[in-house]
């Protein structure tokens, strides 16, 4: 779509989300749903992707969200760094022109690259309301220059949002004034993942017995997601698991798939691991499971946990980021230390051999996600925030967003 088309007619106010890419990821899926709901609430919503086209583009456009692309798509592959840099260099003036032409009421930055590239342009373009969402811990700030730039930009935002108390704590440490700081948890459409009728059919499709113990992990194959820890934990737990157990790995291979296959083979558990890759039937796959897992070394706040809870799975998660804000230990699941295969193995064995506890945790998790982490409440908070900011307010003025 031609991004520099004529400025929109007067009427509904426009929000432009600026994101690194339109790939299938937690942030993209989260804001695809939020953007669609904001359109229904009367906002005009656009999405600017610095990387160019992506797998999520059609989903945005079907929801009435305008997708704006830079002049040159970012090439794939680590060896194409010069072309990637050239594509980004073209995107910078293009995005600035979009802001000047369309004059949005709100520009909302998602993910670090979008913030570092887009926020200075929004300041120069005198956009009335500028919002940044931090959706991960700040481990990516390995450069002193990046740290300094983000701290300087924080002072020019009308709102800086975190999606967990762990993220909020880091933002406070970076000097964000509490009045401009807000907490909005991720949200999901609970009904989408409450699909018990698909359990038997999905198991048949995957060749899994009705009474097999099935564990699921929804996470792209990235080192910090802790897949290697899980392989070691399963090898430790295997002698104490039911004879027919399986792990479904759901997610895009971002470079460690072969390593994981080799590790599973060397540990003697390769026949139990099912690599499913990136899927669009995650709800059905979760419904086929008995235990949900997330073994990350770091997280902001993981949608995968909420999706597992919505599917009534007892969750075993590592105690990083906002994981323990979603899962209440020994109530909706089990929380274990990160990078600790022995403790992870013990948690897996406990739930694998206690169906009554699995059912109780799963039911409690389902209630909790509906009460605390619904997409309806997340959309309502974003809508209230934008309207308050346009009237000169701040996150601190909104009771369920303000940070104490």
Buried (B, 14 or more C-beta within 10 A) or exposed (E): EEBEEEEBEEEBBBBBBBBBBBBBBBBBBBBBBBBBBBBEBEBBBBBBBBBBBBBBBEBBEEBEBBBBBBEBBBBEEEEEEEBBEBBBEBBBEBBBBBBBBBBBBBBBBBBBBBBBBBBBBBBEBEBBBBBBBBBBBBEEBEEEEBEEBBEEBBEEBBBBBBBBBBBBEBBBEBEBBBBBBBBBBBBBBBEBBBBEEBBEEBBEEBEBEEEBBBBBBBBBBBEBBBBBBBBBBBBBBBEEBEEEBBBBBBBBBEEBBEBBBEBBEEBEBBEBBBBBEBBEBBBBBBBBBBBBBBBBBBBBBBBBBBBBBBBBBBBBBBBBBBBBBBBBEEEBBBBBEBBBBEBBBBBBBBBBEEEEBBEBBBEBBBEBBBEBBBBEBBBBBBBBBBBBBBEEBBBBBBEEBBBE
